[in-house]
């Protein structure tokens, strides 16, 4: 039976069709990537994905809110809390009633809760308003002094959502780790001749290693100009890629840029906080040189670079953990060659070719369309063969006179 199938006319036709389809698919993929003309990354929709505090510094109070009944709100905290005027003690979970408007158009429900490590109450204002239809109400959080992590959904694993004090840095560093950052800067400057300073990537790697030795959260951030994917120097565009570092300061409660290549960190003249890569990139006005101060803190400045050199890099890229499944990574690299699944991308001038969602979506549609064509071609061959087999033969012999 198997031998009959393998030697059949239809099977040979389908094998030839499959080989031709695979070659066409490979060619179409290459042409698509060349036409797309740029590598694509995961677009950053929520800046919290990249600018949240490191785990060991994440001591911020958060709650999840969920409507578990028509008039009952459930609260899940990442730390133990208690509701004002509730007889229960501190716990990770509690519920409270909400009230609907009677004669008025809307009703504001004020929820007050106090975390175990806080001397003050946090508040959440939930407004319930009537709609034009009977028994239908709109529920909206009007104000909250505490971070609401999830709405109408609790954490899948409460232990992960809750803060483990054993994993936090000590209380002094939670409040201010600038002493450690200053030690990093001092060590860098004192050993500048022995660090092997070279181009920006090497400089940032060296600086990151020093930060690691002093326990300072530090990461590398890529700044990319336009749609250019090359690295190095090009006469017609200059340097399309530059690497800087961002360190986390618990004193400022934010990540901010330190550029080991030019020795800078940046600050807006009207504020004390230093600026992150996204904050600098977003200030793309022509007067930015009048707005931003450079704090020369490292001894690596080798050239006069204007304060506005960020204007050349409208794309800011952050590394994300690579997928552990090497087979999945291989499949993605084969079928989606221009997709950087390990990079988050933020841009104040977002070209469509940089958006990995568009790239993957459109190319997947192309693959799906070609698959449909292949399946239809196979069905056509099979139906045609079946029709020829069942076609009645004309056995009537013509009579001759």
C-alpha positions in Angstrom: 0.0 0.0 0.0 2.8 2.4 1.0 4.7 1.5 -2.1 1.7 2.1 -4.2 1.2 5.6 -2.7 4.9 6.5 -3.1 4.9 5.5 -6.8 1.6 7.1 -7.6 1.2 9.9 -10.1 -0.5 12.2 -7.6 2.1 11.7 -4.9 5.0 12.6 -7.2 3.1 15.8 -8.3 2.5 16.8 -4.6 6.2 16.3 -3.7 7.2 18.5 -6.6 4.6 21.1 -5.6 5.8 21.0 -2.0 9.4 21.5 -3.0 8.5 24.4 -5.3 6.3 25.9 -2.6 9.1 25.8 0.0 11.6 27.4 -2.4 9.0 30.1 -3.2 8.3 30.6 0.6 12.1 31.0 1.2 12.4 33.5 -1.6 9.3 35.4 -0.6 10.7 35.7 3.0 14.0 37.1 1.8 12.3 39.6 -0.5 9.9 40.6 2.3 12.8 41.3 4.6 14.7 43.2 2.0 11.6 45.3 1.2 10.9 45.9 4.9 14.4 47.3 5.1 15.0 47.4 8.8 15.2 45.3 12.0 12.1 45.5 14.1 11.7 45.3 17.9 9.0 45.1 20.5 7.4 48.6 20.8 7.2 50.0 24.3 3.6 50.8 25.1 4.0 51.2 28.8 7.2 52.8 30.1 6.8 50.9 33.4 7.9 47.9 31.4 11.4 49.3 31.4 11.5 52.0 34.0 10.1 50.2 37.0 12.5 49.9 40.0 14.9 46.9 40.2 13.4 44.1 42.3 15.8 44.7 45.2 14.7 48.4 45.3 11.0 47.8 44.6 9.5 48.7 48.0 6.5 50.6 46.5 3.0 49.9 47.9 0.7 48.4 45.3 -2.8 46.9 45.3 -5.1 44.9 43.0 -8.8 45.8 42.9 -11.5 43.5 41.8 -15.3 43.8 41.8 -16.4 40.4 43.3 -20.1 41.3 43.7 -22.4 44.1 42.6 -21.6 46.1 45.7 -18.4 44.5 47.0 -14.8 45.4 46.1 -12.0 43.1 47.0 -8.5 44.4 47.6 -5.2 42.5 47.3 -2.0 44.2 48.6 1.6 43.5 47.9 2.1 44.3 51.6 -0.1 43.7 54.6 -2.7 46.5 55.0 -5.9 47.3 56.9 -9.0 49.3 55.9 -9.9 52.3 58.0 -12.6 51.6 60.6 -12.5 47.8 59.8 -12.1 45.6 62.9 -9.8 43.2 61.2 -6.0 43.6 61.6 -3.3 43.8 58.9 -3.6 41.3 56.1 -2.9 40.8 52.4 -6.6 40.7 51.5 -9.9 42.4 52.5 -13.2 43.5 51.0 -15.3 46.6 51.4 -18.8 47.6 50.2 -19.4 50.3 47.6 -22.6 52.4 47.3 -24.6 53.3 44.2 -26.2 56.7 43.6 -29.8 57.0 44.7 -31.2 60.5 43.9 -28.0 62.0 42.6 -26.3 61.3 39.2 -23.2 59.8 40.7 -21.8 58.6 44.0 -18.1 58.8 45.1 -16.9 56.0 47.3 -13.8 56.8 49.3 -11.7 53.9 50.4 -8.9 54.5 53.0 -6.3 51.8 53.7 -3.1 51.8 55.7 -0.1 49.6 55.0 1.7 47.9 57.8 4.9 49.8 57.3 3.3 53.2 56.8 2.1 55.8 59.3 -0.3 57.4 56.8 -3.5 56.3 55.0 -3.8 55.8 51.3 -7.0 56.6 49.5 -8.9 55.4 46.4 -11.9 57.3 45.1 -14.3 55.2 43.0 -17.1 57.0 41.2 -20.2 55.1 40.3 -22.5 57.0 37.9 -25.9 56.2 36.4 -26.3 55.5 32.7 -29.3 56.4 30.6 -30.4 52.7 30.8 -32.0 51.3 33.8 -29.8 49.3 36.3 -26.6 50.0 34.3 -23.9 52.0 36.1 -20.4 53.2 35.1 -17.7 52.5 37.7 -14.5 54.6 37.4 -11.4 55.1 39.6 -11.3 58.9 39.9 -8.2 59.2 42.1 -5.7 56.9 43.8 -2.8 57.7 46.0 -1.5 54.1 45.8 -0.4 52.2 42.7 -3.1 50.0 41.3 -1.3 47.1 39.6 -4.2 45.2 38.2 -7.9 46.1 37.9 -10.6 43.4 38.1 -7.9 40.8 38.3 -5.8 39.4 41.1 -2.3 38.1 40.8 -1.9 34.5 39.4 0.6 33.8 42.2 0.1 35.9 45.4 3.6 35.1 46.6 5.2 36.6 43.6 3.0 39.8 43.9 3.9 40.2 47.6 7.1 42.0 48.6 9.6 39.8 50.3 11.6 42.0 52.6 14.5 39.5 52.6 15.1 40.2 49.0 15.2 44.0 49.4 18.4 46.0 50.0 18.8 47.5 53.4 16.6 50.5 54.4 19.5 53.0 54.0 19.9 52.0 50.3 16.2 52.0 49.8 16.2 55.6 50.7 19.4 56.7 49.1 22.1 54.7 47.3 23.8 57.7 45.8 26.8 57.0 48.1 27.4 53.8 46.1 27.0 55.6 42.8 29.6 58.2 43.9 32.0 55.3 44.8 31.5 53.9 41.3 32.3 57.3 39.7 35.4 57.8 42.0 36.7 54.3 41.2 36.2 54.8 37.4 38.1 58.2 37.5 40.9 56.9 39.7 41.6 53.9 37.4 40.9 55.5 34.1 44.3 54.5 32.6 43.9 50.9 33.6 40.3 50.2 32.4 41.0 49.8 28.7 38.7 52.6 27.6 37.9 52.4 23.9 34.6 52.8 22.0 31.2 53.3 23.6 30.2 49.6 23.9 33.4 48.7 25.6 33.2 51.7 27.9 29.7 50.9 29.0 30.6 47.3 29.7 33.5 48.4 31.9 31.3 50.9 33.7 28.6 48.2 34.2 31.1 45.8 35.7 32.2 48.4 38.2 28.6 49.1 39.1 28.1 45.4 39.7 31.0 45.2 42.0 29.6 48.1 44.1 26.0 46.8 44.0 24.6 49.5 41.9 21.8 48.6 39.4 23.2 49.4 35.9 22.1 48.5 32.4 23.2 49.2 28.9 20.9 51.3 26.6 21.2 51.5 22.8 20.5 54.8 21.1 19.8 54.4 17.4 19.5 57.0 14.7 16.6 56.5 12.3 16.3 53.3 10.4 20.0 52.6 10.1 21.1 49.2 11.3 24.8 49.6 10.7 27.3 50.2 13.5 30.6 52.1 13.2 31.2 55.4 11.4 29.7 56.3 8.0 30.5 59.5 6.2 26.9 60.2 5.2 25.3 59.6 8.6 28.0 59.7 11.2 27.5 57.2 14.1 24.1 55.6 13.8 24.4 53.7 17.1 25.6 54.8 20.5 25.6 53.0 23.8 25.1 54.6 27.2 24.4 53.3 30.7 21.4 53.9 33.0 21.9 53.5 36.7 19.1 53.4 39.3 19.1 56.0 42.1 16.9 55.3 45.0 17.4 58.9 46.1 15.8 60.1 42.9 13.7 56.9 42.6 14.4 56.7 38.9 16.8 55.4 36.3 19.0 58.1 34.7 21.7 58.2 32.0 25.5 58.1 32.6 27.5 58.2 29.4 30.9 56.6 30.1 32.2 57.6 26.7 31.7 61.4 27.1 31.5 61.4 30.9 28.1 63.0 31.0 24.9 62.8 32.9 22.0 65.1 32.0 19.7 67.4 34.0 17.0 69.8 33.0 18.0 73.2 34.3 14.7 73.7 36.2 14.7 70.4 38.0 17.1 68.6 40.3 16.5 65.0 39.0 18.8 63.6 36.3 17.2 62.5 33.0 16.6 59.1 31.6 17.3 58.2 28.0 13.6 58.5 27.1 13.3 61.8 28.8 16.2 63.2 26.9 15.1 61.7 23.6 11.6 63.1 24.1 12.9 66.7 24.4 13.5 67.1 20.7 12.9 70.9 20.4 15.7 73.1 18.9 16.2 74.9 22.2 17.2 71.7 24.0 20.8 72.9 24.4 19.4 75.8 26.4 17.4 73.5 28.6 19.7 70.6 29.4 22.9 70.8 31.6 25.7 68.3 31.3 27.3 67.1 34.5 30.8 66.0 33.6 31.4 63.3 36.2 33.8 61.0 34.4 37.2 61.7 32.9 36.5 60.2 29.4 35.3 63.3 27.4 37.5 63.3 24.4 35.7 65.7 22.1 33.4 68.7 22.3 30.0 67.2 21.9 27.0 69.5 22.1 24.3 69.0 24.7 21.9 68.2 21.9 23.7 65.1 20.5 20.7 63.0 21.6 18.8 64.6 18.6 20.6 62.1 16.4 19.1 59.1 18.2 15.3 59.1 18.2 15.2 55.4 18.9 16.0 54.1 22.4 16.4 50.3 22.8 16.4 48.3 26.0 17.5 44.7 26.3 15.0 42.1 27.6 15.7 38.5 28.7 16.0 36.2 25.7 13.7 33.2 25.4 15.1 30.2 27.1 13.7 27.8 24.5 16.5 27.6 21.9 14.3 25.8 19.3 11.8 28.6 19.4 14.5 31.2 19.1 15.8 29.3 16.0 12.4 29.2 14.4 11.9 32.9 14.9 15.3 33.7 13.5 14.5 31.5 10.4 11.0 32.8 9.7 11.2 36.3 11.1 14.8 37.3 10.5 14.3 41.0 11.1 12.6 40.6 14.4 14.7 41.5 17.5 12.6 39.6 20.1 15.2 40.5 22.8 14.8 44.3 22.5 12.2 46.8 23.6 12.0 49.9 21.4 10.9 53.4 22.3 10.8 56.2 19.8 9.6 59.8 19.6 9.4 59.3 15.8 8.2 55.8 15.4 8.7 54.5 11.8 6.4 51.6 10.9 9.4 49.4 9.9 10.7 49.5 13.4 7.5 48.1 14.9 8.0 44.4 15.5 4.2 43.9 15.9 3.6 45.1 12.4 6.5 43.2 11.0 5.5 39.8 12.6 1.8 40.4 11.8 2.2 41.3 8.2 4.8 38.5 7.5 2.6 36.0 9.3 -0.3 37.0 7.0 2.0 36.4 4.0 2.9 33.0 5.3 -0.8 32.2 5.9 -1.7 33.4 2.4 1.0 31.2 0.8 -0.1 28.2 2.9 -3.7 28.6 1.7 -2.5 28.7 -1.9 -0.5 25.5 -1.3 -3.4 23.7 0.3 -5.7 24.7 -2.6 -3.1 23.5 -5.1 -2.8 20.1 -3.4 -6.6 19.8 -3.3 -6.8 20.7 -6.9 -4.4 17.9 -7.9 -6.2 15.4 -5.8 -9.6 16.3 -7.1 -8.4 16.4 -10.6 -6.9 12.9 -10.3 -10.1 11.6 -8.6 -12.2 13.1 -11.4 -10.0 11.4 -14.1 -10.2 8.0 -12.3 -14.0 8.1 -12.1 -14.6 9.5 -15.6 -16.5 6.8 -17.5 -14.7 5.4 -20.6 -16.5 5.3 -23.9 -16.5 1.5 -24.8 -19.0 1.8 -27.7 -17.3 0.9 -30.9 -18.1 2.9 -33.9 -19.8 0.9 -36.6 -18.5 1.2 -40.1 -20.8 0.8 -43.1 
